[in-house]
Amino acid sequence: MKRLLLAGFLFWSCASTNQNGVEEKHYPLIDTRLEIHKYKHNIQWQFFVKNNPRTEYCSVHFVWEDIQPIYRKVNEEMKWVYRVNKNKKSWK
């Protein structure tokens, strides 16, 4: 049940309309603390440089966040999980 719910959140995307009437997509990401974040790019399909986190703007928390993938054991399987931290240069 938890896996089905998690899969639903991971593949579900939200679309909103900006001031110009252009539809924007936001892709959800659940981090290691089980918090939901939404980004303009689908982070799960992005390539990451080793030891170099990717910085994206979160449309849920309205701040810039550093995303770092971690490959670790989850429920007896090795999986990619994402650690998300507020960017140090974010002014909020």
Stockholm file with secondary structure:
# STOCKHOLM 1.0

chainA/1-92         MKRLLLAGFLFWSCASTNQNGVEEKHYPLIDTRLEIHKYKHNIQWQFFVKNNPRTEYCSVHFVWEDIQPIYRKVNEEMKWVYRVNKNKKSWK
#=GR chainA/1-92 SS CHHHHHHHHHHCCEEEECTTSCEEEEEEEECTTCCEEEESSCGGGSCCCTTCCEEEEETTTTEEEEEEEEEEEETTEEEEEEEEEECTTCCC
#=GC SS_cons        CHHHHHHHHHHCCEEEECTTSCEEEEEEEECTTCCEEEESSCGGGSCCCTTCCEEEEETTTTEEEEEEEEEEEETTEEEEEEEEEECTTCCC
//
